[in-house]
Structures are given as C-alpha cells and as structure tokens.
Amino acid sequence: MTMLGTHYLGMDLKNPLVASASPMTGNVSRIRELEDSGIGAVVLPSLFEEQIMLDSLDLDWYLSHGTESFAEALTYLPDLADYQLGPEAYLKLIEESKAAVDIPVIASLNGASPGGWVRYASQMQAAGADAIELNIFHIPTDPQKSGIHIEQMYLELVTQVKQHVSIPVAVKLSPYFSSMAHMGKSLEEAGADALVLFNRFYQPDFDLENLEVVPDLVLSDSNELRLRLLWVAVLSCHVKADLAVTGGVHTAEDVLKSMMAGARVAMLASGLLKNGTQIVQQLIHDLQQWIIDHEYVSIHQMQGSMNQQAVNEPEVFERVNYLRVLRSYTLKDSADRNPGSKNSM
C-alpha cells in the first residue's frame, strides 16, 4: 500500500479522498476530471426514494390530479421535474462511469423506507457499482413514532438491502440518535460494512417579505468537522465497520484529523463545489508533505492513533471535557470588551 493508500468498503484506494454525493459526481465528464485530479473514489448523487416512487407508482399523475381543489398536495414531495437522474438514467450513469474510470464508483440511495430500495440496490449492483451508500435522510416529525421505532426502521432497511446484494453497503447517518454508539454497533450487526458520519440536513429558512418557507443551501466549513471527529474517535473503538467522515473536510489538516480519529476516508463535497477539482491535487500534495515532515510512513500508520482508547486521557471525549472547555475560556476585562468606555472613577 502506498504512502496515502487506505482500505474502504473492501477496496484498496490510492488515497483517503472520496468525492461524496453532490452535483460534482453527477456526470461522467466530471467523474473523469475527478479521477484525473487524483481522487480515491466517487459517490454518485443519490437516487431519491421519491424518484423510485414516481417511477414505480406513477405518483406524478396522482399528485397533480385535482390540484385546483387541493393545491397544497403538490408540496408534499419535492419537485423532481428538473432532476435528471431518474432510476433508469441513474443505472446508465453507473454503467458509463464504470466504463470511463478505474477508481471505485459507489452508488447512493436516499430515503427512509424499504420500498423499492431492495430492487434498485440489486439493479445498482448489476449495473456495476462497487458499493452502495444508503443515505438515510429522515426527519421524524410524527410524535406517535418513538426513537426505538425510527432506529428499528433503519436497521430493517439495512438488513433487507444486505440480504439482496453482495457488494459492500455503507450507511450515511445523521448525528441525532440518542445513543450513537449503540446505533453504530446495531447497524454493524445488521450488516453495514461502513458508517458515514454525518448527513447534513438542509434546513429551510423563512422569507419574511413573501412569508414563504424557502430552501437554503449553506456549504460546510472546517468548523463542522469537530462533531464528526468526536463520534469517529468513539465509534472506532467499538465497531469493526469502516468509518468515513463527511461534512467539514476542506484542508489537509481536516483529512489528517479524520484519519487520526479512526476514519478510513474523508469525503469532499462543499470543498469541491467551492474550489473545483483542483483542490484534490492540493490536498494530496499537502498530505504527502505533512507525512514526510512529521516522519510518518503512511496514512495507515496514523489511523485511529488519537481515538478514544489511544489518547492518554480518554475522558476528554466525555462530559468532563465540557467543564474543561468552559473553564479554559477566559473573559476579557470590561475595558477590552468595551474599548470605548472609560473609567469614571
């Protein structure tokens, strides 16, 4: 294995940089460009559960029927008219991408219920996908459904998909489980080969002038990495499944921290959208230089070197660290905080 080589989802990657699901991986020409830039693998944009439903049940007709009386029905599902990757087009993208590049191509399914997932997971495998990422995007707004109910739904979905495909399956999670360590272990037992931490819910905003709820896509920055580092550092002590960091990876330092926490790969989306594919070459250069300067042999050598079990004070990952952080912040005196004020005495 090379200096930057890593192992993820049963595959040897030339480096730990993976292009996660985004518009940057939505067509073959961009995937070729990513490969030329040096990326280790790509995750295709997600095939959404709503698209599977529209394809298999022809919901477009049912949702539009009678809209003069029930116009609000149109808001129940997202408008997919401009989304080009329907199920058949998605399978074609897998086939064409596999024919065009040598790096691993990971398919992605986005939804929350088994539905057509099993069928399309099998078709993705048949189309040549090297692995599948289950991007489970579900906001539990029903007060009648408990946390246990939601967790069981996730586990059943993973179990069903794993029963019907032989390629590796990763699960992309949100950070909102009440017991992340237990959920991570349960997903592994259900068959997950990797856990991807974390999904970013794109929360809506309010337009106060038009009194409308509007989508608001905010790209990540490196500040979002810390939550991922915390849970990768904890989970890497308890699960054998591969771990991936996604959200907040923008610099070589971000990648190195992810590896030391215990991740096998660090995924890029916002960084690519902000800077283009040239960021990959810069990251590779910076990673190689850091490894040489700090006398490491490889990425593999550092993976997990700063997880919860490896550090001298593992309690820094637990509640005691909350107290330390609070005590470490020293307030400036009143003059510093109010430079315009003068002592009246």
PyMOL commands that set and color helices and strands:
alter all, ss='L'
color gray80, all
select helices_A, chain A and resi 23-25+28-37+49-57+59-64+71-75+87-100+117-127+147-164+180-190+222-235+252-261+270-275+278-293+299-302+314-317+319-328+334-337
alter helices_A, ss='H'
color red, helices_A
select strands_A, chain A and resi 6-8+11-13+17-19+41-43+47-48+105-111+131-136+169-173+194-197+205-207+212-214+242-246+265-268
alter strands_A, ss='S'
color yellow, strands_A
deselect
rebuild
show_as cartoon
